Amino acid sequence: MNPRHEKSAIHTFSLFLVFVGISNLSFAQDNTLEANENEIIEPDTITIAFHPYEPFYDNKGHGFAAEIYIAAFASQNIKVEMQPLPIKRGIRKLLANDVDAFSPGTLFIRQPENLDKLQWVNSALINIVWFHKRGNDPNSKLDLSGSLLISPATNRGLDYLEPYMKKGLTRISVEDPRRSLEMIARGRADYAVFSQLTGWHSILNHNISNPEQLSFTLMREPFPVNLAFLKSVDRSQRLYRNFITGMSEITKNGQYIAILERYWGKGNIPKSVLFDELKSQGSDFFDLSLFIKAHQSRLNNQSNQEANSIIKNTSKRELLD
């Protein structure tokens, strides 16, 4: 072969290889892009420590507050793991960055130096009521000497008690709502402090003795349950922002109201436990029959006859506002 032709052939073949190489490289890039677009990205996971308090969350992390967290974070492609812990241990783990968040947030955190380390997002409002036997409204009594009030261990949110303590009221701490209600039903205590939702949930689900004799009095302005995050940890701050966005989304798309109605009853959410932008979807009254209807499938230890007894002996529409 003529050397000039041979050189030309080699040059042509080299260009061919370069072209093929470039083509193959381009194909590989296209395939990579396509694979990345079709790749299933596993969601992040947030671990939330909580203190079991039904129906906000039971020992397994099921309940209406847990449902709010799950829905809000799901909108951000984040899974939720609920970790039941005693209150003090849950707070310690949050401050040590051993969990991502703590619920009910700042409710049980009293030290200012610890509060300064945290940011939080309000997730729900709760009505604080005193359950008692019918005709024993604490606001109708001038003297409460000898009367016993049961409340959770927290001192936060109990500032309104001072006038009643001055009337002679004695307070003790009991964490179990069922035990507190039994003490009232059996005459061993006069009043028990609960969220309104917790009180009625406990009466319906825990076979409380003679539930028809119990009533409640709304005692103070609603206050928030929140989810607390560390300020100093980048991951915590990202999850904090994710939760703000998620709460906004489920509030706008109706999921938030739907979750609350599963526990309060359709059209039966008191306005007082709704954030301002949602109050138009709330009720001025609490209808016990709608509450029982919402919980009928959960009444594992109570017959329909007992449930009907509660309805007959309790005003169906209790004024809240």
C-alpha positions as CSV (number, residue, x, y, z in Angstrom):
1,M,0.0,0.0,0.0
2,N,1.1,3.5,-0.8
3,P,2.5,5.0,2.5
4,R,0.4,8.1,1.9
5,H,-2.7,6.0,1.5
6,E,-1.8,3.9,4.5
7,K,-1.4,7.1,6.6
8,S,-4.7,8.4,5.4
9,A,-6.4,5.1,6.2
10,I,-5.0,5.1,9.7
11,H,-6.1,8.7,10.2
12,T,-9.6,7.9,9.0
13,F,-9.8,4.8,11.2
14,S,-8.7,6.9,14.2
15,L,-11.3,9.5,13.5
16,F,-13.9,6.7,13.3
17,L,-12.8,5.4,16.8
18,V,-13.0,8.9,18.2
19,F,-16.5,9.3,16.7
20,V,-17.6,5.9,18.1
21,G,-16.1,6.7,21.4
22,I,-17.9,10.1,21.6
23,S,-21.1,8.5,20.5
24,N,-20.8,5.8,23.1
25,L,-19.9,8.4,25.8
26,S,-22.9,10.4,24.8
27,F,-25.2,7.4,24.9
28,A,-23.9,6.5,28.3
29,Q,-24.6,10.0,29.6
30,D,-28.1,9.8,28.2
31,N,-28.7,6.5,29.9
32,T,-27.3,7.8,33.2
33,L,-29.6,10.8,33.1
34,E,-32.6,8.5,32.3
35,A,-31.6,6.2,35.1
36,N,-31.3,9.1,37.5
37,E,-34.8,10.4,36.5
38,N,-36.3,7.0,37.1
39,E,-34.4,6.2,40.3
40,I,-36.5,5.8,43.4
41,I,-35.1,8.0,46.1
42,E,-35.7,6.6,49.6
43,P,-37.3,9.1,51.8
44,D,-35.4,10.5,54.8
45,T,-36.6,9.5,58.3
46,I,-37.3,11.6,61.3
47,T,-37.3,10.1,64.8
48,I,-39.8,11.7,67.2
49,A,-39.6,11.0,70.9
50,F,-43.0,11.2,72.6
51,H,-44.7,10.6,75.9
52,P,-47.7,8.3,75.5
53,Y,-50.9,10.2,76.2
54,E,-54.0,8.9,74.4
55,P,-55.4,9.8,72.0
56,F,-52.5,12.0,71.0
57,Y,-50.4,8.9,70.8
58,D,-50.6,5.5,72.4
59,N,-47.7,3.3,73.5
60,K,-47.1,2.3,69.8
61,G,-47.1,5.9,68.5
62,H,-50.7,5.8,67.1
63,G,-52.9,8.8,67.6
64,F,-54.1,12.0,66.3
65,A,-50.9,14.0,66.9
66,A,-48.9,11.2,65.4
67,E,-51.1,11.3,62.3
68,I,-50.5,15.0,61.9
69,Y,-46.7,14.5,62.1
70,I,-46.9,11.6,59.6
71,A,-49.0,13.5,57.1
72,A,-47.0,16.7,57.3
73,F,-43.6,14.9,56.8
74,A,-45.0,12.6,54.2
75,S,-45.7,15.7,52.1
76,Q,-42.0,16.3,52.2
77,N,-41.1,12.7,51.4
78,I,-39.9,12.0,55.0
79,K,-40.9,8.9,57.0
80,V,-41.7,9.2,60.7
81,E,-40.5,6.9,63.4
82,M,-42.3,7.4,66.8
83,Q,-40.2,6.5,69.8
84,P,-42.1,6.2,73.2
85,L,-40.0,7.5,76.1
86,P,-40.6,8.8,79.6
87,I,-40.8,12.6,79.6
88,K,-37.5,13.4,81.2
89,R,-35.6,10.9,79.1
90,G,-37.2,12.1,75.9
91,I,-36.1,15.7,76.7
92,R,-32.6,14.5,77.5
93,K,-32.4,12.7,74.2
94,L,-33.6,15.7,72.3
95,L,-31.0,18.0,73.9
96,A,-28.3,15.4,73.3
97,N,-29.3,15.1,69.6
98,D,-30.2,11.4,70.1
99,V,-33.6,12.0,68.5
100,D,-34.7,14.5,65.9
101,A,-37.7,16.0,67.7
102,F,-39.8,15.8,70.9
103,S,-43.5,15.9,71.3
104,P,-45.4,17.5,73.1
105,G,-42.5,19.9,72.7
106,T,-42.1,22.6,75.3
107,L,-45.0,21.6,77.4
108,F,-42.8,19.7,79.8
109,I,-39.6,21.7,79.4
110,R,-39.3,24.2,82.2
111,Q,-35.7,25.4,82.3
112,P,-35.1,28.6,80.3
113,E,-31.6,27.5,79.3
114,N,-33.1,24.4,77.6
115,L,-35.9,26.4,75.9
116,D,-33.2,28.7,74.5
117,K,-31.7,25.7,72.7
118,L,-34.9,24.9,70.9
119,Q,-37.3,25.9,68.1
120,W,-40.8,24.5,67.8
121,V,-43.8,24.4,65.6
122,N,-47.3,24.3,67.0
123,S,-49.2,21.3,65.7
124,A,-52.4,21.4,67.7
125,L,-54.4,23.3,70.3
126,I,-55.9,21.6,73.3
127,N,-58.8,22.5,75.6
128,I,-58.0,22.1,79.3
129,V,-61.0,20.8,81.3
130,W,-61.7,19.5,84.8
131,F,-63.7,16.3,84.8
132,H,-65.9,15.9,87.9
133,K,-69.1,14.4,89.1
134,R,-72.2,16.2,88.0
135,G,-73.2,19.2,90.1
136,N,-69.6,19.6,91.3
137,D,-68.5,22.5,89.1
138,P,-65.5,24.1,90.8
139,N,-66.5,27.6,89.7
140,S,-69.7,27.3,91.7
141,K,-67.9,26.7,95.0
142,L,-66.6,29.4,97.3
143,D,-64.7,26.9,99.5
144,L,-62.7,24.0,98.1
145,S,-61.2,22.9,101.4
146,G,-60.9,19.1,101.4
147,S,-61.3,18.9,97.6
148,L,-58.6,17.0,95.7
149,L,-57.5,17.8,92.1
150,I,-55.5,15.3,90.0
151,S,-53.2,16.7,87.3
152,P,-50.2,15.7,85.2
153,A,-46.8,16.3,86.7
154,T,-46.0,19.4,84.6
155,N,-46.1,22.8,86.2
156,R,-46.4,24.5,82.9
157,G,-49.8,25.8,82.0
158,L,-51.1,25.4,85.6
159,D,-50.8,29.1,86.6
160,Y,-54.6,29.5,86.4
161,L,-54.8,27.1,89.5
162,E,-53.8,29.7,92.1
163,P,-57.2,31.1,92.8
164,Y,-58.5,27.6,93.4
165,M,-55.6,26.7,95.6
166,K,-56.4,29.8,97.7
167,K,-59.9,28.4,98.2
168,G,-58.3,25.3,99.8
169,L,-57.9,23.0,96.8
170,T,-55.2,20.3,97.1
171,R,-53.4,19.0,94.0
172,I,-51.6,15.7,93.4
173,S,-49.9,14.3,90.3
174,V,-51.2,11.2,88.4
175,E,-50.1,10.6,84.9
176,D,-52.6,7.8,83.9
177,P,-55.9,9.4,82.7
178,R,-57.8,6.1,83.3
179,R,-56.7,6.0,86.9
180,S,-57.6,9.7,87.4
181,L,-61.1,9.1,86.1
182,E,-61.6,6.0,88.2
183,M,-60.6,8.0,91.3
184,I,-63.3,10.5,90.6
185,A,-65.9,7.9,89.7
186,R,-65.2,6.1,93.0
187,G,-65.2,9.2,95.1
188,R,-61.4,9.2,95.9
189,A,-60.8,12.6,94.2
190,D,-63.0,15.5,93.2
191,Y,-61.4,16.8,90.0
192,A,-59.0,15.7,87.3
193,V,-57.2,17.9,84.7
194,F,-57.2,16.7,81.1
195,S,-57.3,17.8,77.6
196,Q,-61.0,17.5,76.7
197,L,-60.2,15.0,74.0
198,T,-58.2,12.8,76.4
199,G,-60.9,12.8,79.0
200,W,-63.8,11.7,76.8
201,H,-61.5,9.2,75.0
202,S,-60.6,7.6,78.3
203,I,-64.2,7.4,79.4
204,L,-65.2,5.7,76.2
205,N,-62.3,3.4,75.7
206,H,-61.4,2.3,79.3
207,N,-64.6,1.1,80.8
208,I,-64.7,3.7,83.5
209,S,-67.2,3.0,86.3
210,N,-70.5,4.8,86.1
211,P,-69.4,7.2,83.3
212,E,-72.9,8.8,83.1
213,Q,-72.2,10.6,86.4
214,L,-69.2,12.5,85.0
215,S,-69.2,15.9,83.4
216,F,-66.5,18.6,82.7
217,T,-65.8,22.3,83.1
218,L,-63.7,24.2,80.6
219,M,-61.0,25.9,82.8
220,R,-58.6,28.0,80.7
221,E,-57.8,29.2,77.3
222,P,-56.5,26.5,74.9
223,F,-52.8,26.2,74.6
224,P,-50.6,24.5,72.0
225,V,-49.0,21.1,71.7
226,N,-45.8,21.5,69.6
227,L,-42.9,19.6,68.0
228,A,-39.5,20.8,69.3
229,F,-36.2,20.8,67.4
230,L,-32.6,21.7,68.3
231,K,-31.4,25.1,67.0
232,S,-27.8,24.1,66.8
233,V,-28.0,21.0,64.5
234,D,-28.3,21.5,60.7
235,R,-30.3,18.3,60.2
236,S,-32.7,19.4,62.9
237,Q,-33.2,22.8,61.3
238,R,-33.8,21.2,58.0
239,L,-36.5,19.0,59.5
240,Y,-37.9,22.0,61.3
241,R,-38.3,23.8,58.0
242,N,-39.7,20.7,56.4
243,F,-42.4,20.5,59.2
244,I,-43.4,24.1,58.8
245,T,-43.9,23.5,55.0
246,G,-45.7,20.2,55.6
247,M,-48.1,21.7,58.2
248,S,-48.9,24.5,55.7
249,E,-49.6,21.9,53.0
250,I,-51.9,19.6,55.1
251,T,-53.7,22.7,56.4
252,K,-54.5,23.9,52.9
253,N,-55.4,20.5,51.3
254,G,-57.8,19.5,54.1
255,Q,-55.8,16.6,55.6
256,Y,-55.4,18.4,58.9
257,I,-59.2,18.8,59.4
258,A,-59.8,15.3,58.2
259,I,-57.4,13.9,60.9
260,L,-59.1,15.9,63.7
261,E,-62.6,14.8,62.6
262,R,-61.5,11.2,63.0
263,Y,-61.2,11.9,66.7
264,W,-63.7,14.7,67.4
265,G,-66.4,13.6,64.9
266,K,-67.6,15.0,61.6
267,G,-68.4,18.7,62.0
268,N,-67.7,18.5,65.7
269,I,-64.3,20.1,66.1
270,P,-64.5,22.9,68.7
271,K,-63.5,26.2,67.2
272,S,-61.4,26.7,70.3
273,V,-58.9,23.9,69.3
274,L,-58.5,25.2,65.7
275,F,-55.9,27.7,64.5
276,D,-57.3,31.1,63.5
277,E,-57.2,30.3,59.7
278,L,-59.3,27.1,60.3
279,K,-61.9,28.3,62.9
280,S,-64.5,28.7,60.2
281,Q,-64.5,24.9,59.9
282,G,-65.1,24.4,63.6
283,S,-68.2,24.1,65.8
284,D,-69.4,26.4,68.6
285,F,-70.5,23.3,70.5
286,F,-69.3,19.9,71.4
287,D,-71.8,17.1,70.5
288,L,-71.0,14.0,72.5
289,S,-73.1,11.8,70.2
290,L,-71.0,12.8,67.2
291,F,-67.9,12.1,69.3
292,I,-69.1,8.6,70.1
293,K,-70.0,7.9,66.5
294,A,-66.5,8.8,65.4
295,H,-65.1,6.4,68.0
296,Q,-67.6,3.6,67.7
297,S,-65.2,1.2,66.0
298,R,-62.7,1.8,68.8
299,L,-65.0,1.0,71.7
300,N,-63.5,-2.4,72.3
301,N,-64.4,-2.7,76.0
302,Q,-67.8,-1.0,76.1
303,S,-71.2,-2.1,74.9
304,N,-73.5,0.0,72.8
305,Q,-75.9,0.1,75.8
306,E,-73.2,1.7,78.0
307,A,-72.4,4.2,75.2
308,N,-76.1,5.1,74.9
309,S,-76.2,5.5,78.7
310,I,-73.6,8.2,78.4
311,I,-75.5,10.0,75.7
312,K,-78.8,10.0,77.6
313,N,-77.2,11.3,80.8
314,T,-75.0,14.0,79.2
315,S,-76.1,17.1,77.5
316,K,-75.5,16.4,73.8
317,R,-74.4,19.9,73.1
318,E,-71.9,21.4,75.6
319,L,-71.2,25.1,75.1
320,L,-67.5,25.7,74.7
321,D,-67.2,29.4,73.7
